[in-house]
């Protein structure tokens, strides 16, 4: 199994990264032997991976990082970097390699303080003698100040430093940063390819794997969770009932409240799993006895942890609600396909009766307006409108069509 095996449906991107990894390996080998590095090279110091959610941006960046750190002896015999078995590949993929720094955030943004620390670490000489790789999975969450801090490091990187930035689109990254990166665009993986990964790697039943891949329209992470987590399936069922419950104003308000409650409960369950372990680990690190009082002088540290967990909970709730709105958009997309007689594959075959009912009771024009109202709700949430008010307004618009 090579490092590229989890990069689903991205043949062009894989070919580009594999060629760059070969040139990077040739450069390291030549410099180690005291020779001049090859003049022509497909390797560069900064890369920007963009693509829709679920396309595998961070997967591609991690695979490339592993290929850059590959130490397989087969390379000397013409083998490709990125074997997946050597110590360099293995530790890079599981997140323990000393020269691969993966940065992600579970908060709403990445600030100046965190970015300065990242830039400082990026200037270090690689401990393994190959590359210092920085994978920034949420480059779109950089604040303006943090982006300006990162710009200087991308403009003038250390000799063996590589930046791998991930974002949904070019517009989510500062123009000054993206102009200094090699841009790779990832596409939404085919449903069949996603289902094959779930079957082969996760051991999921083929029927469940195909249903989850189809329902999530090729989003690998969401498909895996939908196939393995009953809570995710329950939340999705609540979301897909909403179009049938907006016949009157009372129904709109009740449906909006249920959608908010489902997203909140989903986010709460996800956050609690992390928060409890994180809190216990922090107490143990500070020397608190089991069930006993915290040592003196640790109140500030625990308050900082609680504040961080609260901010993370806010983001988790927003992400959960945004996922619900994405699924609702997928429902109306299927309705529109039925109304227009399109041959595209329906994502929500498990609620075909509901799709047919809504399609017969409206027109393509009304369906398009409903999709626009969902988009307007997402924009309102981005502007920090109270979630319940935004969803209630959307529900009323869904009723009006």
KOLMI-395190 format. One record per residue: y, x, z of N, C-alpha, C in turn; residue number from 1. Coordinates in steps of 0.2 Angstrom, whole numbers, plus 5000, padded with zeros to 4 digits. Example, Ala and Ser with C-alpha at 12.3 -4.5 7.8 and 13.67 -1.06 7.14 Angstrom:
<recs>
  n_north  n_east  n_up  ca_north  ca_east  ca_up  c_north  c_east  c_up  num
     4972    5066  5039      4978     5062   5039     4984    5066  5039    1
     4989    5064  5035      4995     5068   5036     5000    5064  5039    2
</recs>
This chain:
<recs>
  n_north  n_east  n_up  ca_north  ca_east  ca_up  c_north  c_east  c_up  num
     4994    5004  5000      5000     5000   5000     5006    5004  5000    1
     5010    5004  4995      5017     5008   4994     5022    5004  4998    2
     5028    5007  4999      5033     5004   5002     5037    4999  4998    3
     5035    4998  4992      5038     4993   4988     5034    4986  4988    4
     5028    4986  4991      5024     4980   4991     5027    4974  4993    5
     5032    4975  4998      5035     4969   5001     5041    4966  4997    6
     5043    4970  4992      5049     4969   4988     5046    4964  4982    7
     5047    4957  4984      5044     4952   4979     5048    4950  4974    8
     5046    4951  4968      5049     4948   4962     5055    4952  4960    9
     5056    4958  4961      5062     4962   4960     5060    4968  4956   10
     5056    4968  4950      5054     4973   4946     5059    4978  4944   11
     5065    4975  4942      5070     4979   4939     5073    4984  4945   12
     5075    4980  4950      5077     4984   4956     5073    4989  4959   13
     5066    4988  4959      5061     4992   4961     5061    4998  4957   14
     5061    4997  4950      5061     5003   4945     5067    5008  4946   15
     5073    5005  4948      5079     5008   4949     5079    5013  4955   16
     5076    5010  4960      5076     5013   4967     5071    5019  4966   17
     5065    5017  4963      5060     5022   4963     5062    5028  4959   18
     5066    5027  4953      5069     5033   4950     5074    5037  4954   19
     5078    5033  4958      5082     5037   4962     5079    5041  4967   20
     5073    5038  4970      5069     5042   4975     5066    5048  4972   21
     5064    5047  4966      5061     5053   4963     5066    5059  4962   22
     5072    5057  4960      5078     5062   4959     5080    5065  4966   23
     5080    5061  4971      5082     5063   4978     5077    5068  4980   24
     5070    5066  4979      5065     5071   4981     5065    5078  4978   25
     5067    5077  4971      5067     5083   4967     5073    5088  4970   26
     5079    5084  4972      5084     5088   4975     5082    5092  4981   27
     5079    5088  4986      5077     5091   4992     5072    5097  4991   28
     5068    5096  4987      5063     5101   4985     5066    5107  4983   29
     5071    5106  4978      5074     5112   4975     5078    5116  4980   30
     5082    5112  4984      5086     5115   4989     5082    5119  4994   31
     5076    5116  4996      5072     5119   5001     5069    5126  4998   32
     5068    5126  4992      5066     5132   4988     5071    5137  4986   33
     5077    5135  4988      5083     5140   4986     5085    5139  4979   34
     5083    5134  4976      5085     5133   4969     5091    5128  4968   35
     5094    5128  4962      5099     5124   4961     5096    5117  4960   36
     5099    5111  4963      5097     5105   4962     5098    5102  4954   37
     5094    5098  4952      5094     5095   4945     5101    5093  4944   38
     5104    5094  4938      5111     5091   4937     5111    5084  4936   39
     5107    5081  4932      5107     5074   4930     5103    5071  4936   40
     5105    5066  4939      5102     5063   4944     5104    5055  4945   41
     5099    5051  4946      5100     5044   4947     5101    5042  4954   42
     5101    5047  4958      5103     5046   4966     5110    5047  4967   43
     5113    5043  4971      5119     5043   4974     5120    5042  4981   44
     5126    5043  4984      5126     5042   4991     5127    5035  4994   45
     5129    5030  4990      5131     5024   4993     5128    5018  4988   46
     5124    5013  4991      5121     5008   4987     5123    5001  4990   47
     5124    4996  4986      5126     4990   4988     5121    4985  4985   48
     5117    4982  4990      5112     4977   4988     5115    4970  4989   49
     5115    4966  4984      5118     4959   4984     5112    4954  4981   50
     5113    4948  4984      5108     4943   4981     5108    4937  4986   51
     5105    4931  4984      5105     4925   4988     5101    4926  4994   52
     5102    4922  4999      5097     4923   5005     5090    4922  5004   53
     5086    4927  5006      5079     4927   5005     5077    4931  4999   54
     5082    4934  4996      5080     4938   4990     5077    4945  4992   55
     5078    4947  4998      5075     4953   5000     5079    4959  5000   56
     5086    4958  5002      5091     4963   5001     5089    4969  5006   57
     5088    4967  5013      5086     4972   5018     5079    4975  5017   58
     5075    4971  5014      5068     4973   5012     5069    4979  5007   59
     5073    4978  5002      5074     4983   4997     5077    4989  5000   60
     5082    4988  5004      5085     4994   5007     5081    4998  5012   61
     5076    4995  5016      5072     4998   5020     5066    5002  5016   62
     5064    4999  5011      5059     5002   5006     5062    5008  5003   63
     5068    5008  5001      5071     5014   4998     5072    5019  5003   64
     5074    5017  5010      5075     5022   5015     5069    5026  5016   65
     5063    5022  5016      5056     5025   5017     5055    5030  5012   66
     5056    5028  5006      5054     5032   5000     5058    5039  5000   67
     5065    5038  5003      5069     5044   5003     5066    5049  5009   68
     5062    5046  5014      5060     5050   5019     5052    5052  5018   69
     5049    5050  5012      5042     5051   5011     5040    5059  5011   70
     5035    5060  5015      5033     5067   5015     5026    5068  5013   71
     5023    5063  5009      5016     5064   5006     5015    5070  5002   72
     5010    5073  5003      5008     5079   5000     5007    5078  4992   73
     5005    5072  4991      5004     5070   4984     5010    5071  4979   74
     5016    5071  4982      5022     5072   4978     5022    5078  4974   75
     5019    5084  4977      5018     5090   4974     5014    5090  4967   76
     5010    5084  4967      5005     5084   4962     5007    5078  4957   77
     5013    5076  4957      5016     5071   4953     5016    5064  4956   78
     5014    5063  4962      5014     5057   4965     5021    5054  4967   79
     5022    5048  4967      5028     5044   4968     5030    5045  4975   80
     5037    5046  4977      5039     5045   4984     5038    5038  4986   81
     5036    5037  4992      5036     5030   4995     5028    5028  4995   82
     5024    5032  4997      5017     5031   4998     5015    5025  5002   83
     5019    5025  5008      5018     5020   5013     5013    5022  5018   84
     5010    5028  5018      5005     5030   5023     5008    5036  5027   85
     5012    5040  5024      5014     5046   5028     5018    5045  5034   86
     5019    5050  5038      5023     5048   5044     5030    5046  5042   87
     5033    5049  5037      5040     5047   5035     5041    5040  5033   88
     5036    5038  5029      5036     5031   5026     5035    5026  5032   89
     5030    5028  5036      5028     5023   5041     5033    5022  5047   90
     5036    5028  5049      5041     5027   5054     5048    5024  5052   91
     5049    5025  5045      5055     5022   5042     5054    5014  5042   92
     5048    5012  5040      5047     5005   5040     5047    5001  5046   93
     5044    5005  5051      5044     5001   5058     5050    5002  5062   94
     5055    5006  5060      5061     5007   5063     5061    5013  5069   95
     5057    5018  5068      5057     5023   5073     5059    5030  5070   96
     5060    5030  5064      5062     5037   5061     5069    5039  5064   97
     5069    5046  5065      5075     5048   5068     5081    5048  5064   98
     5080    5049  5057      5085     5049   5052     5086    5043  5048   99
     5084    5037  5051      5085     5031   5047     5088    5026  5053  100
     5094    5024  5052      5098     5020   5057     5099    5013  5053  101
     5095    5008  5056      5096     5001   5053     5101    4997  5058  102
     5106    4995  5055      5111     4991   5059     5111    4984  5057  103
     5110    4980  5061      5111     4972   5060     5114    4969  5066  104
     5117    4964  5065      5120     4960   5071     5118    4953  5072  105
     5117    4951  5078      5115     4945   5080     5122    4941  5082  106
     5128    4944  5081      5134     4941   5083     5137    4939  5077  107
     5143    4936  5078      5147     4933   5072     5150    4939  5067  108
     5151    4945  5070      5154     4950   5066     5153    4957  5069  109
     5154    4962  5065      5153     4969   5067     5160    4972  5068  110
     5162    4974  5074      5168     4976   5075     5170    4984  5074  111
     5176    4986  5076      5178     4993   5075     5174    4998  5079  112
     5173    4996  5085      5169     5000   5090     5162    5002  5088  113
     5158    4997  5086      5152     4998   5083     5152    5002  5077  114
     5157    5001  5072      5157     5005   5066     5159    5012  5067  115
     5163    5013  5072      5165     5020   5073     5159    5024  5076  116
     5155    5021  5080      5149     5024   5082     5144    5026  5077  117
     5143    5021  5072      5139     5022   5066     5141    5027  5062  118
     5148    5028  5061      5151     5033   5057     5150    5040  5060  119
     5150    5040  5066      5149     5046   5070     5142    5049  5069  120
     5137    5044  5070      5130     5046   5069     5129    5048  5062  121
     5132    5045  5057      5131     5047   5050     5132    5054  5048  122
     5137    5057  5052      5139     5064   5051     5134    5069  5053  123
     5129    5067  5057      5124     5072   5059     5119    5075  5054  124
     5117    5081  5055      5112     5084   5050     5105    5080  5051  125
     5102    5079  5046      5095     5075   5046     5090    5080  5051  126
     5087    5077  5056      5083     5080   5060     5077    5083  5056  127
     5075    5079  5051      5069     5080   5047     5070    5084  5041  128
     5076    5086  5040      5078     5090   5034     5079    5087  5027  129
     5078    5080  5027      5078     5076   5021     5085    5072  5020  130
     5085    5066  5023      5091     5062   5022     5093    5058  5028  131
     5099    5058  5030      5102     5053   5035     5104    5047  5032  132
     5099    5042  5033      5100     5035   5030     5103    5030  5034  133
     5108    5026  5032      5111     5021   5036     5110    5015  5032  134
     5106    5010  5035      5105     5003   5032     5110    4998  5036  135
     5115    4996  5033      5119     4991   5036     5117    4984  5033  136
     5113    4980  5037      5110     4974   5034     5115    4968  5033  137
     5121    4968  5037      5126     4963   5037     5133    4966  5036  138
     5133    4969  5030      5140     4972   5028     5145    4966  5027  139
     5143    4960  5026      5147     4955   5025     5151    4953  5031  140
     5148    4955  5037      5150     4953   5044     5155    4958  5046  141
     5157    4963  5043      5162     4968   5045     5169    4965  5045  142
     5172    4966  5051      5179     4964   5051     5183    4969  5047  143
     5189    4967  5045      5193     4971   5041     5194    4978  5044  144
     5196    4978  5050      5196     4985   5053     5190    4989  5053  145
     5184    4986  5054      5178     4989   5053     5177    4992  5046  146
     5179    4987  5041      5178     4989   5034     5182    4996  5033  147
     5188    4996  5035      5192     5002   5034     5190    5008  5037  148
     5186    5007  5043      5183     5013   5046     5177    5015  5042  149
     5173    5011  5040      5168     5013   5036     5170    5016  5029  150
     5175    5014  5026      5178     5016   5020     5178    5024  5019  151
     5181    5027  5025      5182     5034   5025     5175    5037  5024  152
     5170    5035  5028      5164     5038   5028     5160    5037  5021  153
     5161    5032  5018      5158     5031   5011     5162    5035  5006  154
     5168    5036  5007      5172     5040   5002     5170    5047  5003  155
     5169    5050  5009      5168     5057   5010     5162    5058  5014  156
     5156    5056  5012      5150     5056   5016     5147    5064  5017  157
     5143    5065  5022      5140     5071   5023     5136    5073  5017  158
     5134    5079  5017      5130     5081   5011     5123    5077  5010  159
     5120    5076  5015      5113     5072   5015     5113    5065  5018  160
     5119    5062  5018      5120     5055   5021     5120    5050  5015  161
     5116    5045  5016      5115     5039   5011     5117    5033  5015  162
     5121    5029  5012      5123     5022   5014     5120    5017  5010  163
     5116    5012  5013      5113     5006   5010     5116    5000  5013  164
     5121    4997  5010      5124     4991   5012     5121    4984  5009  165
     5120    4979  5013      5117     4973   5011     5122    4967  5012  166
     5123    4963  5007      5128     4957   5007     5126    4952  5002  167
     5128    4946  5004      5126     4940   4999     5129    4941  4992  168
     5135    4944  4992      5138     4944   4985     5144    4950  4986  169
     5146    4952  4980      5151     4957   4979     5158    4955  4983  170
     5159    4948  4983      5165     4946   4986     5165    4947  4993  171
     5159    4948  4996      5159     4948   5004     5160    4955  5006  172
     5161    4960  5002      5163     4967   5004     5169    4969  5001  173
     5173    4973  5005      5180     4975   5003     5179    4978  4996  174
     5184    4977  4992      5184     4980   4985     5184    4988  4985  175
     5187    4991  4990      5188     4998   4991     5181    5001  4992  176
     5177    4997  4996      5170     4999   4998     5165    4998  4992  177
     5165    4992  4989      5160     4991   4984     5162    4995  4977  178
     5168    4997  4976      5169     5001   4971     5166    5008  4971  179
     5164    5010  4977      5161     5017   4978     5154    5017  4979  180
     5151    5011  4978      5144     5010   4978     5140    5008  4972  181
     5134    5010  4971      5130     5008   4965     5127    5001  4967  182
     5129    4996  4963      5127     4989   4964     5121    4987  4961  183
     5116    4984  4965      5110     4981   4963     5110    4974  4965  184
     5108    4970  4960      5108     4963   4961     5101    4960  4962  185
     5099    4957  4967      5092     4954   4968     5092    4947  4966  186
     5087    4944  4964      5086     4937   4962     5082    4934  4967  187
     5082    4927  4967      5078     4923   4971     5070    4924  4968  188
     5066    4926  4973      5059     4927   4970     5056    4921  4968  189
     5051    4921  4963      5047     4915   4961     5043    4912  4967  190
     5042    4906  4967      5039     4903   4972     5031    4905  4972  191
     5028    4906  4967      5021     4909   4967     5021    4916  4970  192
     5026    4920  4968      5026     4927   4971     5027    4926  4979  193
     5031    4922  4981      5032     4921   4989     5025    4919  4992  194
     5022    4914  4989      5016     4911   4991     5011    4916  4992  195
     5010    4921  4987      5005     4926   4986     5006    4931  4992  196
     5013    4932  4994      5014     4937   5000     5012    4934  5006  197
     5013    4927  5007      5011     4924   5013     5004    4924  5014  198
     5000    4923  5008      4993     4923   5009     4990    4929  5010  199
     4993    4934  5006      4990     4941   5007     4992    4945  5013  200
     4998    4944  5015      5000     4948   5021     5000    4945  5027  201
     5001    4938  5027      5001     4934   5034     4995    4930  5035  202
     4990    4930  5030      4984     4926   5031     4985    4919  5031  203
     4990    4916  5028      4992     4909   5029     4988    4905  5023  204
     4985    4899  5025      4981     4895   5021     4985    4894  5014  205
     4982    4895  5008      4985     4894   5002     4989    4888  5001  206
     4986    4882  5003      4990     4876   5002     4996    4876  5006  207
     4996    4878  5012      5002     4878   5017     5007    4884  5014  208
     5004    4889  5012      5009     4894   5009     5013    4892  5003  209
     5009    4888  4998      5013     4886   4992     5018    4880  4994  210
     5016    4876  4999      5020     4871   5001     5027    4874  5004  211
     5026    4879  5009      5032     4882   5012     5036    4886  5007  212
     5033    4889  5002      5037     4893   4997     5041    4888  4993  213
     5038    4883  4991      5041     4878   4987     5047    4874  4991  214
     5046    4873  4997      5051     4869   5001     5057    4873  5002  215
     5056    4880  5003      5061     4884   5004     5064    4888  4998  216
     5062    4886  4992      5064     4888   4986     5064    4895  4985  217
     5059    4899  4988      5058     4906   4987     5061    4910  4992  218
     5063    4907  4998      5066     4911   5003     5060    4914  5007  219
     5059    4920  5007      5053     4923   5010     5053    4922  5018  220
     5058    4924  5021      5058     4923   5029     5058    4916  5031  221
     5061    4911  5028      5061     4904   5029     5054    4901  5028  222
     5051    4903  5022      5044     4901   5020     5039    4903  5026  223
     5040    4909  5028      5035     4912   5033     5036    4908  5040  224
     5042    4906  5042      5043     4903   5048     5041    4895  5047  225
     5042    4892  5041      5040     4885   5040     5033    4885  5040  226
     5029    4890  5038      5022     4889   5037     5018    4891  5044  227
     5022    4894  5049      5019     4896   5055     5022    4893  5061  228
     5028    4890  5061      5031     4887   5067     5032    4880  5066  229
     5028    4876  5071      5029     4869   5071     5036    4866  5072  230
     5040    4870  5076      5046     4868   5077     5051    4868  5071  231
     5050    4873  5067      5053     4873   5061     5052    4867  5056  232
     5046    4865  5056      5044     4859   5052     5046    4853  5055  233
     5047    4852  5062      5050     4846   5065     5057    4846  5063  234
     5061    4852  5064      5068     4852   5062     5069    4850  5055  235
     5065    4852  5050      5066     4850   5043     5065    4843  5042  236
     5060    4840  5046      5058     4833   5045     5064    4829  5047  237
     5068    4831  5052      5074     4828   5055     5079    4828  5049  238
     5080    4834  5046      5085     4834   5041     5084    4830  5035  239
     5078    4830  5033      5076     4826   5027     5076    4818  5028  240
     5077    4816  5034      5077     4809   5035     5084    4807  5035  241
     5089    4811  5035      5096     4809   5035     5098    4805  5029  242
     5096    4807  5023      5099     4803   5017     5097    4796  5018  243
     5092    4794  5021      5089     4787   5022     5093    4783  5028  244
     5097    4787  5032      5099     4784   5038     5107    4783  5038  245
     5110    4784  5032      5117     4783   5031     5119    4777  5028  246
     5116    4771  5029      5117     4765   5026     5124    4762  5029  247
     5125    4763  5035      5131     4760   5039     5134    4766  5043  248
     5140    4764  5045      5144     4769   5049     5140    4771  5056  249
     5137    4766  5059      5133     4768   5065     5127    4773  5063  250
     5124    4771  5058      5119     4776   5056     5121    4783  5054  251
     5127    4783  5051      5130     4790   5049     5131    4794  5056  252
     5134    4791  5061      5135     4794   5067     5129    4796  5071  253
     5124    4792  5071      5118     4793   5074     5114    4799  5070  254
     5114    4799  5064      5111     4804   5060     5115    4811  5061  255
     5121    4811  5061      5125     4817   5062     5123    4820  5069  256
     5123    4816  5074      5121     4818   5081     5114    4821  5081  257
     5109    4818  5078      5103     4820   5078     5102    4827  5074  258
     5106    4828  5069      5106     4834   5065     5109    4840  5070  259
     5114    4838  5073      5117     4843   5078     5112    4845  5083  260
     5109    4840  5086      5104     4841   5092     5098    4845  5089  261
     5096    4844  5083      5090     4847   5081     5092    4855  5080  262
     5098    4856  5077      5100     4863   5076     5101    4866  5082  263
     5104    4863  5087      5105     4866   5094     5099    4868  5097  264
     5094    4863  5097      5088     4864   5101     5084    4870  5097  265
     5084    4870  5091      5081     4876   5087     5084    4882  5089  266
     5091    4883  5089      5094     4889   5091     5093    4891  5098  267
     5092    4886  5102      5091     4887   5110     5084    4890  5111  268
     5079    4887  5107      5073     4890   5108     5072    4897  5105  269
     5075    4899  5100      5075     4905   5097     5079    4910  5102  270
     5085    4908  5104      5089     4912   5109     5085    4914  5115  271
     5082    4909  5118      5079     4909   5125     5073    4915  5125  272
     5070    4915  5119      5064     4920   5119     5067    4927  5119  273
     5073    4928  5116      5076     4935   5116     5079    4936  5123  274
     5083    4931  5125      5087     4932   5131     5083    4933  5137  275
     5078    4930  5138      5074     4931   5145     5071    4938  5145  276
     5068    4940  5139      5066     4947   5139     5071    4952  5140  277
     5077    4951  5137      5082     4956   5137     5085    4956  5144  278
     5086    4951  5147      5089     4951   5154     5084    4954  5159  279
     5077    4953  5158      5073     4956   5163     5072    4964  5162  280
     5073    4966  5155      5073     4973   5154     5079    4976  5157  281
     5085    4973  5156      5091     4976   5159     5090    4976  5167  282
     5088    4971  5170      5087     4971   5177     5082    4977  5179  283
     5077    4978  5176      5072     4983   5177     5076    4990  5176  284
     5080    4991  5171      5083     4997   5169     5088    4999  5175  285
     5091    4994  5178      5096     4995   5183     5093    4995  5190  286
     5087    4995  5190      5083     4996   5197     5083    4990  5201  287
     5083    4984  5198      5083     4978   5203     5076    4977  5204  288
     5074    4975  5210      5067     4974   5212     5065    4967  5209  289
     5059    4966  5208      5057     4959   5206     5059    4953  5210  290
     5063    4949  5208      5065     4943   5212     5070    4945  5217  291
     5072    4951  5217      5077     4953   5222     5084    4953  5219  292
     5089    4955  5224      5096     4956   5222     5097    4962  5218  293
     5103    4961  5213      5105     4967   5209     5108    4972  5213  294
     5107    4978  5212      5111     4984   5215     5118    4983  5215  295
     5122    4986  5219      5129     4986   5219     5131    4990  5213  296
     5137    4987  5210      5140     4990   5204     5137    4988  5197  297
     5132    4984  5197      5129     4982   5191     5132    4975  5189  298
     5136    4972  5192      5138     4965   5190     5142    4965  5184  299
     5146    4970  5182      5150     4971   5176     5145    4971  5170  300
     5140    4975  5171      5135     4976   5166     5131    4970  5164  301
     5129    4966  5169      5126     4960   5168     5130    4954  5165  302
     5137    4954  5167      5142     4950   5164     5143    4951  5157  303
     5143    4958  5155      5144     4960   5148     5137    4957  5144  304
     5132    4958  5147      5125     4956   5143     5126    4948  5142  305
     5128    4944  5148      5128     4937   5147     5133    4935  5142  306
     5139    4939  5141      5144     4937   5136     5141    4938  5129  307
     5137    4944  5128      5134     4945   5122     5129    4940  5120  308
     5125    4938  5125      5120     4933   5124     5124    4926  5122  309
     5129    4925  5125      5133     4918   5123     5135    4919  5116  310
     5138    4924  5114      5141     4925   5107     5135    4925  5102  311
     5129    4928  5104      5123     4927   5099     5121    4920  5099  312
     5121    4917  5104      5119     4910   5104     5123    4906  5099  313
     5130    4907  5099      5134     4903   5095     5133    4905  5088  314
     5131    4911  5086      5129     4913   5079     5123    4909  5077  315
     5118    4910  5082      5111     4907   5080     5112    4899  5079  316
     5116    4896  5083      5117     4889   5082     5120    4887  5075  317
     5125    4891  5073      5128     4891   5067     5123    4892  5061  318
     5119    4897  5062      5114     4899   5057     5109    4893  5056  319
     5107    4890  5062      5102     4885   5061     5105    4879  5058  320
     5112    4877  5059      5115     4871   5056     5116    4873  5049  321
     5118    4879  5047      5119     4880   5040     5112    4880  5036  322
     5106    4882  5040      5100     4881   5036     5098    4874  5035  323
     5100    4869  5040      5099     4862   5039     5103    4859  5033  324
     5109    4862  5033      5113     4859   5027     5110    4862  5020  325
     5108    4868  5020      5104     4871   5014     5098    4866  5012  326
     5095    4864  5017      5089     4860   5016     5091    4853  5013  327
     5097    4851  5016      5099     4844   5014     5102    4845  5007  328
     5105    4850  5005      5107     4851   4998     5101    4851  4993  329
     5095    4855  4996      5089     4855   4992     5087    4848  4991  330
     5087    4843  4995      5085     4836   4995     5089    4833  4989  331
     5095    4834  4989      5099     4830   4984     5099    4834  4977  332
     5097    4840  4977      5096     4844   4971     5090    4841  4968  333
     5084    4839  4972      5078     4836   4969     5080    4829  4967  334
     5084    4825  4970      5086     4818   4968     5090    4819  4961  335
     5094    4824  4960      5098     4824   4954     5093    4826  4948  336
     5088    4830  4950      5083     4832   4945     5079    4826  4943  337
     5077    4821  4947      5074     4815   4945     5078    4811  4941  338
     5085    4810  4943      5089     4806   4940     5091    4808  4932  339
     5091    4814  4931      5092     4817   4925     5086    4818  4921  340
     5080    4817  4924      5073     4818   4920     5072    4825  4919  341
     5074    4830  4923      5073     4837   4923     5066    4839  4924  342
     5064    4844  4921      5057     4846   4922     5056    4852  4927  343
     5062    4853  4931      5061     4858   4936     5057    4856  4941  344
     5054    4861  4945      5049     4859   4950     5053    4857  4956  345
     5051    4851  4959      5054     4848   4965     5052    4853  4971  346
     5057    4854  4975      5056     4858   4981     5053    4854  4987  347
     5054    4847  4987      5052     4843   4993     5047    4838  4991  348
     5042    4840  4988      5037     4835   4986     5034    4831  4992  349
     5034    4834  4998      5031     4830   5003     5035    4824  5005  350
     5041    4823  5003      5045     4817   5004     5047    4814  4997  351
     5042    4814  4993      5043     4811   4986     5046    4804  4986  352
     5043    4800  4991      5045     4793   4991     5052    4792  4993  353
     5055    4796  4997      5062     4796   4999     5066    4798  4993  354
     5064    4803  4990      5068     4806   4984     5068    4800  4979  355
     5063    4797  4977      5063     4792   4972     5067    4786  4975  356
     5067    4784  4981      5071     4779   4984     5079    4780  4983  357
     5081    4786  4985      5088     4788   4984     5090    4789  4977  358
     5085    4791  4973      5087     4792   4966     5088    4785  4962  359
     5084    4780  4964      5085     4774   4961     5091    4770  4963  360
     5093    4772  4969      5099     4768   4972     5106    4771  4971  361
     5106    4776  4967      5112     4779   4966     5112    4782  4959  362
     5118    4786  4957      5119     4788   4950     5119    4796  4951  363
     5119    4800  4945      5120     4807   4946     5127    4809  4948  364
     5132    4805  4946      5138     4806   4948     5139    4806  4956  365
     5136    4801  4959      5136     4800   4966     5132    4806  4970  366
     5127    4808  4967      5123     4813   4969     5127    4820  4969  367
     5130    4821  4964      5135     4827   4964     5140    4827  4969  368
     5143    4821  4970      5148     4820   4975     5145    4822  4982  369
     5139    4819  4983      5136     4821   4990     5134    4828  4991  370
     5132    4831  4985      5131     4839   4986     5138    4842  4988  371
     5143    4840  4984      5150     4843   4986     5152    4842  4993  372
     5150    4836  4996      5152     4834   5003     5148    4839  5008  373
     5142    4841  5006      5138     4846   5010     5142    4853  5010  374
     5144    4854  5004      5147     4861   5003     5154    4861  5007  375
     5157    4855  5007      5164     4855   5011     5162    4855  5018  376
     5157    4853  5020      5155     4853   5028     5154    4860  5029  377
     5150    4864  5025      5149     4871   5027     5155    4875  5027  378
     5160    4873  5022      5167     4877   5022     5170    4875  5029  379
     5170    4869  5031      5173     4867   5037     5171    4871  5043  380
     5164    4872  5043      5161     4875   5049     5163    4883  5049  381
     5164    4885  5043      5166     4892   5042     5174    4893  5045  382
     5177    4888  5045      5184     4888   5047     5184    4885  5055  383
     5179    4885  5058      5178     4884   5065     5180    4877  5067  384
     5179    4872  5062      5179     4865   5064     5173    4863  5069  385
     5175    4859  5074      5169     4857   5078     5163    4854  5074  386
     5157    4857  5076      5152     4855   5071     5150    4848  5071  387
     5151    4844  5077      5149     4837   5076     5154    4833  5072  388
     5161    4835  5072      5166     4832   5068     5164    4833  5061  389
     5163    4839  5059      5161     4841   5052     5155    4838  5049  390
     5150    4837  5053      5144     4834   5051     5145    4826  5051  391
     5149    4823  5055      5150     4816   5055     5154    4814  5048  392
     5159    4819  5047      5163     4818   5041     5158    4818  5035  393
     5154    4823  5035      5149     4824   5029     5145    4817  5029  394
     5142    4815  5034      5138     4809   5034     5141    4803  5031  395
     5147    4802  5033      5151     4796   5030     5152    4797  5023  396
     5153    4803  5020      5154     4805   5013     5147    4804  5010  397
     5142    4805  5013      5135     4804   5010     5134    4797  5009  398
     5136    4793  5014      5136     4785   5013     5140    4783  5007  399
     5146    4785  5007      5150     4783   5001     5148    4785  4994  400
     5146    4791  4994      5144     4794   4988     5149    4796  4983  401
</recs>
